[in-house]
């Protein structure tokens, strides 16, 4: 394969000459190695200032399409709830109901935690961490009242 030489402006604005002896391309990028590179480097075509040699070897419009970046997931804005101190089967049932009610079920307490629903075997460390995060601490009866009325019980 013939060499490809070009002037390239990187993301920091630095301009340098690049020579690739082994390379491939898609519609957006050229990826290749110079004789001294052990790993390939990727260059954006729109950052190439000028081709010095080998431009006629490019596929240009006939190049395979570049992969599209995956869209970023939108943040999950639902109120978070965590269950602790329940037997496994009961906790799973409560988690299912909470998800159906529009809450985001969590496995650990975080600063975004809105509710901690505690059962008979709730550990004091988890309760304290949730309290420090500003979460409302509820038992199962208070949780059901919240689901029914939309209000936190007194």
DAURUR-V102813 format. One record per pair of residues at least 12 apart in sequence whose C-alpha atoms are under 10 Angstrom apart, sorted by the first residue. I is the first residue (numbers start at 1). J is the second residue. If there is no record, write none. Layout:
# DAURUR-V102813
I & J
I & J
This chain:
# DAURUR-V102813
1 & 20
1 & 21
1 & 22
1 & 23
1 & 57
2 & 20
2 & 21
2 & 22
2 & 23
2 & 53
2 & 54
2 & 57
3 & 19
3 & 20
3 & 21
3 & 22
3 & 23
3 & 34
3 & 53
3 & 54
3 & 55
3 & 57
4 & 18
4 & 19
4 & 20
4 & 21
4 & 22
4 & 23
4 & 30
4 & 32
4 & 34
4 & 51
4 & 52
4 & 53
4 & 54
4 & 55
4 & 56
4 & 57
4 & 58
5 & 17
5 & 18
5 & 19
5 & 20
5 & 21
5 & 34
5 & 50
5 & 51
5 & 52
5 & 53
5 & 54
5 & 55
6 & 18
6 & 19
6 & 20
6 & 48
6 & 49
6 & 50
6 & 51
6 & 52
6 & 53
6 & 54
6 & 55
7 & 19
7 & 47
7 & 48
7 & 49
7 & 50
7 & 51
7 & 52
8 & 43
8 & 44
8 & 45
8 & 46
8 & 47
8 & 48
8 & 49
8 & 50
8 & 51
9 & 43
9 & 44
9 & 46
9 & 47
9 & 48
9 & 49
9 & 50
10 & 43
10 & 44
10 & 47
10 & 48
11 & 44
11 & 47
13 & 47
15 & 47
15 & 48
15 & 49
16 & 48
16 & 49
17 & 48
17 & 49
17 & 50
17 & 51
17 & 52
18 & 33
18 & 34
18 & 43
18 & 48
18 & 51
18 & 52
19 & 32
19 & 33
19 & 34
19 & 35
19 & 52
19 & 53
19 & 54
20 & 32
20 & 33
20 & 34
20 & 35
20 & 36
20 & 37
20 & 40
20 & 41
20 & 54
21 & 33
21 & 34
21 & 35
21 & 36
21 & 37
22 & 34
22 & 35
22 & 40
23 & 40
23 & 41
23 & 42
23 & 58
24 & 42
24 & 58
24 & 59
24 & 63
25 & 42
25 & 43
25 & 44
25 & 45
25 & 58
25 & 59
25 & 60
25 & 63
25 & 64
25 & 65
25 & 66
26 & 44
26 & 45
26 & 58
26 & 59
26 & 60
26 & 61
26 & 62
26 & 63
26 & 64
26 & 65
26 & 66
26 & 67
27 & 44
27 & 45
27 & 59
27 & 60
27 & 61
27 & 62
27 & 63
27 & 64
27 & 65
27 & 66
27 & 67
28 & 43
28 & 44
28 & 45
28 & 46
28 & 60
28 & 63
28 & 64
28 & 65
28 & 66
28 & 67
28 & 68
29 & 42
29 & 43
29 & 44
29 & 45
29 & 46
29 & 47
29 & 63
29 & 65
29 & 66
30 & 42
30 & 43
30 & 44
30 & 45
30 & 48
30 & 58
31 & 43
31 & 44
31 & 45
45 & 60
76 & 104
77 & 103
77 & 104
77 & 112
78 & 99
78 & 102
78 & 103
78 & 104
78 & 105
78 & 112
78 & 114
79 & 102
79 & 103
79 & 104
79 & 105
79 & 112
79 & 113
79 & 114
79 & 115
80 & 98
80 & 99
80 & 102
80 & 103
80 & 104
80 & 105
80 & 106
80 & 107
80 & 109
80 & 110
80 & 111
80 & 112
80 & 113
80 & 114
80 & 115
80 & 116
80 & 135
81 & 95
81 & 98
81 & 99
81 & 103
81 & 104
81 & 105
81 & 106
81 & 107
81 & 108
81 & 109
81 & 110
81 & 112
81 & 113
81 & 114
81 & 115
81 & 116
81 & 117
81 & 135
81 & 136
81 & 137
82 & 94
82 & 95
82 & 98
82 & 103
82 & 104
82 & 105
82 & 106
82 & 107
82 & 108
82 & 109
82 & 110
82 & 113
82 & 114
82 & 115
82 & 116
82 & 117
82 & 118
82 & 126
82 & 130
82 & 135
82 & 137
83 & 95
83 & 98
83 & 105
83 & 106
83 & 107
83 & 108
83 & 109
83 & 115
83 & 116
83 & 117
83 & 118
83 & 119
83 & 122
83 & 126
83 & 138
83 & 139
83 & 140
84 & 107
84 & 108
84 & 116
84 & 117
84 & 118
84 & 119
84 & 120
84 & 121
84 & 122
84 & 123
84 & 126
84 & 127
84 & 139
85 & 117
85 & 118
85 & 119
85 & 120
85 & 121
85 & 122
85 & 123
85 & 124
85 & 126
86 & 117
86 & 118
86 & 119
86 & 120
86 & 121
86 & 122
86 & 140
87 & 119
87 & 120
87 & 121
90 & 119
91 & 117
91 & 118
91 & 119
94 & 117
94 & 140
94 & 143
94 & 144
97 & 144
97 & 147
98 & 143
98 & 144
98 & 147
101 & 147
101 & 148
102 & 147
103 & 115
108 & 126
108 & 129
108 & 130
109 & 126
109 & 127
109 & 128
109 & 129
109 & 130
109 & 131
109 & 132
109 & 133
109 & 135
110 & 129
110 & 130
110 & 132
110 & 133
110 & 134
110 & 135
111 & 129
111 & 130
111 & 131
111 & 132
111 & 133
111 & 134
111 & 135
112 & 130
112 & 133
112 & 134
112 & 135
113 & 129
113 & 130
113 & 131
113 & 133
113 & 134
113 & 135
113 & 136
114 & 130
114 & 131
114 & 133
114 & 134
114 & 135
114 & 136
114 & 137
115 & 130
115 & 131
115 & 133
115 & 134
115 & 135
115 & 136
115 & 137
115 & 138
115 & 143
116 & 129
116 & 130
116 & 131
116 & 134
116 & 135
116 & 136
116 & 137
116 & 138
116 & 139
116 & 143
117 & 135
117 & 136
117 & 137
117 & 138
117 & 139
117 & 140
117 & 141
117 & 142
117 & 143
118 & 137
118 & 138
118 & 139
118 & 140
118 & 143
119 & 138
119 & 139
119 & 140
120 & 139
120 & 140
136 & 152
138 & 152
138 & 153
141 & 153
142 & 154
